[in-house]
Structures are given as structure tokens and as C-alpha cells.
Amino acid sequence: QVQLVESGGGSVRSGGSLRLSCAVSGFSLLVNRNSCVGWFRQAPGKQREAVATIGSDGKVDYRDAVKGRFTLSYDSAKNTVGLQMNSLQPEDAAMYFCAAEYPGTGYCVLIASYYDYWGQGTQVTVSS
């Protein structure tokens, strides 16, 4: 059974940093070669949008708005996907979700509908 558990959300001032973590169980990016894990976010009244994704080949994609500020990483020993967020802005405030495409196709895309499993989310608040 695939489960995703997010942690690390919180409240920061504009320009601050937070690190999110997604603990993955039920499959492994290292073993399941076509799978993907992504971070998504949803602000009140807005559609859910992709932030970053990583495939089993280690390829990472970011939405343009976070490039240079956010870094996604995978810890194979712990099977966790981390999202380091620097230079946070008020527009980054949202509920952040971890999601998995599994078994997947081997093509990880920045589109929420492609992802099959979702965590409960963790809140990120950024004050100006």
C-alpha cells in the first residue's frame, strides 16, 4: 500500500527558508524504475499546481516560479523526498502536498492529474 507522509511545514517571514520532507512507503524510486514523486501546492481559491518532480532516474523538474529558490532531493536510504525552499515569498504560501505516480510510465510531468497517490499536506505560511 502506497503512503506518503509530509512534514516540515510552518510559518516564516518573506525571504526565509523551510524544508519539507515526504516519507514514501509502498514503493521505492530506487527500485521501481518508472515511478515519480512530486511536490504540489494549493493556495485558497486556486488550483493545485506542481512545484517539482523527481523520477527514478534522478531527473528533477521545477515550475519556473521556483527555479533557483527550491531544491528537490531524494534520500534513497530513507526513501524520502525533500524540498528545500529558500527565499520564500508570500505567493509561495499554500498547502503543500507530496504525490506519487506509481507504477508510472517513466515520464514524470508537472501535472497533478497524472499522480495516483497523495499525502495529507503540510501548511506553509509566508508573511511579508
C-alpha positions as a LaTeX table, in Angstrom:
\begin{tabular}{lrrr}
\hline
Residue & $x$ (\AA) & $y$ (\AA) & $z$ (\AA) \\
\hline
Gln1 & 0.00 & 0.00 & 0.00 \\
Val2 & 1.46 & 3.33 & $-1.05$ \\
Gln3 & 1.56 & 6.01 & 1.62 \\
Leu4 & 3.04 & 9.47 & 1.61 \\
Val5 & 3.52 & 11.48 & 4.79 \\
Glu6 & 4.61 & 15.11 & 4.63 \\
Ser7 & 6.34 & 17.06 & 7.38 \\
Gly8 & 8.22 & 20.30 & 7.83 \\
Gly9 & 5.68 & 22.99 & 7.08 \\
Gly10 & 5.47 & 26.14 & 9.15 \\
Ser11 & 5.38 & 29.88 & 9.16 \\
Val12 & 8.25 & 32.14 & 8.03 \\
Arg13 & 8.83 & 35.73 & 7.04 \\
Ser14 & 9.41 & 36.72 & 3.45 \\
Gly15 & 12.93 & 35.74 & 2.43 \\
Gly16 & 13.05 & 32.88 & 4.91 \\
Ser17 & 13.56 & 29.15 & 4.34 \\
Leu18 & 11.76 & 25.92 & 5.10 \\
Arg19 & 12.48 & 22.29 & 4.35 \\
Leu20 & 9.69 & 19.87 & 3.63 \\
Ser21 & 10.04 & 16.11 & 3.75 \\
Cys22 & 7.92 & 13.35 & 2.24 \\
Ala23 & 8.27 & 9.86 & 3.66 \\
Val24 & 7.35 & 7.33 & 0.97 \\
Ser25 & 6.25 & 3.77 & 1.69 \\
Gly26 & 4.86 & 1.03 & $-0.53$ \\
Phe27 & 7.37 & 1.56 & $-3.31$ \\
Ser28 & 10.85 & 2.95 & $-3.88$ \\
Leu29 & 12.09 & 5.35 & $-6.53$ \\
Leu30 & 15.32 & 3.40 & $-6.49$ \\
Val31 & 13.63 & 0.06 & $-7.22$ \\
Asn32 & 10.54 & 1.00 & $-9.23$ \\
Arg33 & 12.11 & 2.45 & $-12.32$ \\
Asn34 & 9.04 & 4.13 & $-13.84$ \\
Ser35 & 7.76 & 5.85 & $-10.73$ \\
Cys36 & 7.73 & 9.56 & $-9.91$ \\
Val37 & 7.32 & 11.64 & $-6.79$ \\
Gly38 & 6.31 & 15.26 & $-6.85$ \\
Trp39 & 5.55 & 18.22 & $-4.64$ \\
Phe40 & 2.43 & 20.22 & $-5.38$ \\
Arg41 & 0.79 & 23.19 & $-3.70$ \\
Gln42 & $-2.64$ & 24.70 & $-3.45$ \\
Ala43 & $-3.50$ & 28.13 & $-2.14$ \\
Pro44 & $-7.07$ & 29.01 & $-1.09$ \\
Gly45 & $-9.24$ & 29.65 & $-4.13$ \\
Lys46 & $-6.58$ & 28.48 & $-6.56$ \\
Gln47 & $-5.93$ & 25.31 & $-8.49$ \\
Arg48 & $-3.40$ & 22.78 & $-7.32$ \\
Glu49 & $-0.11$ & 23.34 & $-9.12$ \\
Ala50 & 3.07 & 21.38 & $-9.45$ \\
Val51 & 6.19 & 22.63 & $-7.71$ \\
Ala52 & 8.78 & 19.98 & $-8.58$ \\
Thr53 & 9.01 & 16.34 & $-9.53$ \\
Ile54 & 11.67 & 13.65 & $-9.48$ \\
Gly55 & 11.85 & 10.41 & $-11.38$ \\
Ser56 & 13.64 & 7.18 & $-10.60$ \\
Asp57 & 16.42 & 8.30 & $-12.95$ \\
Gly58 & 17.05 & 11.24 & $-10.64$ \\
Lys59 & 15.84 & 13.82 & $-13.15$ \\
Val60 & 14.23 & 16.80 & $-11.42$ \\
Asp61 & 11.87 & 19.32 & $-12.97$ \\
Tyr62 & 10.70 & 22.59 & $-11.39$ \\
Arg63 & 7.97 & 25.04 & $-12.20$ \\
Asp64 & 9.52 & 28.27 & $-13.44$ \\
Ala65 & 8.40 & 30.30 & $-10.43$ \\
Val66 & 10.56 & 28.28 & $-8.02$ \\
Lys67 & 13.65 & 27.65 & $-10.12$ \\
Gly68 & 16.76 & 28.84 & $-8.34$ \\
Arg69 & 14.97 & 29.01 & $-4.98$ \\
Phe70 & 13.69 & 25.48 & $-4.36$ \\
Thr71 & 15.71 & 22.27 & $-4.44$ \\
Leu72 & 14.20 & 18.80 & $-4.54$ \\
Ser73 & 16.26 & 15.84 & $-3.37$ \\
Tyr74 & 15.86 & 12.11 & $-2.79$ \\
Asp75 & 17.34 & 10.15 & 0.10 \\
Ser76 & 17.39 & 6.56 & $-1.12$ \\
Ala77 & 18.38 & 5.16 & 2.28 \\
Lys78 & 15.28 & 6.64 & 3.91 \\
Asn79 & 13.08 & 6.66 & 0.79 \\
Thr80 & 12.19 & 10.27 & 1.43 \\
Val81 & 11.86 & 13.21 & $-0.92$ \\
Gly82 & 12.88 & 16.56 & 0.46 \\
Leu83 & 12.03 & 20.05 & $-0.76$ \\
Gln84 & 14.36 & 22.81 & 0.38 \\
Met85 & 12.64 & 26.16 & $-0.07$ \\
Asn86 & 14.72 & 29.32 & 0.11 \\
Ser87 & 13.87 & 32.99 & $-0.46$ \\
Leu88 & 10.22 & 32.28 & 0.28 \\
Gln89 & 7.71 & 34.88 & $-0.84$ \\
Pro90 & 4.10 & 35.44 & 0.18 \\
Glu91 & 2.98 & 33.94 & $-3.13$ \\
Asp92 & 4.61 & 30.65 & $-2.07$ \\
Ala93 & 2.16 & 30.31 & 0.81 \\
Ala94 & $-0.06$ & 27.28 & 0.31 \\
Met95 & $-0.82$ & 23.77 & 1.45 \\
Tyr96 & 1.99 & 21.62 & 0.07 \\
Phe97 & 1.29 & 18.05 & $-0.95$ \\
Cys98 & 3.54 & 15.14 & $-1.81$ \\
Ala99 & 2.27 & 12.85 & $-4.56$ \\
Ala100 & 3.38 & 9.71 & $-6.34$ \\
Glu101 & 2.85 & 8.28 & $-9.78$ \\
Tyr102 & 3.14 & 4.53 & $-9.33$ \\
Pro103 & 3.81 & 2.24 & $-11.05$ \\
Gly104 & 4.18 & 5.08 & $-13.53$ \\
Thr105 & 5.29 & 5.39 & $-17.12$ \\
Gly106 & 8.81 & 6.64 & $-16.68$ \\
Tyr107 & 7.82 & 10.17 & $-17.76$ \\
Cys108 & 7.37 & 12.50 & $-14.81$ \\
Val109 & 5.28 & 15.53 & $-15.62$ \\
Leu110 & 4.31 & 18.66 & $-13.73$ \\
Ile111 & 0.59 & 17.86 & $-13.91$ \\
Ala112 & $-1.36$ & 16.86 & $-10.82$ \\
Ser113 & $-3.81$ & 14.58 & $-12.62$ \\
Tyr114 & $-1.00$ & 12.18 & $-13.54$ \\
Tyr115 & $-0.34$ & 11.34 & $-9.90$ \\
Asp116 & $-2.10$ & 8.46 & $-8.23$ \\
Tyr117 & $-1.33$ & 8.78 & $-4.54$ \\
Trp118 & $-1.37$ & 11.85 & $-2.32$ \\
Gly119 & $-0.34$ & 12.77 & 1.18 \\
Gln120 & $-2.42$ & 14.84 & 3.57 \\
Gly121 & $-0.44$ & 18.00 & 3.05 \\
Thr122 & 1.56 & 20.40 & 5.18 \\
Gln123 & 0.86 & 24.11 & 5.50 \\
Val124 & 3.40 & 26.77 & 4.52 \\
Thr125 & 2.69 & 30.34 & 5.57 \\
Val126 & 4.84 & 33.28 & 4.46 \\
Ser127 & 4.34 & 36.72 & 5.94 \\
Ser128 & 5.59 & 39.90 & 4.31 \\
\hline
\end{tabular}
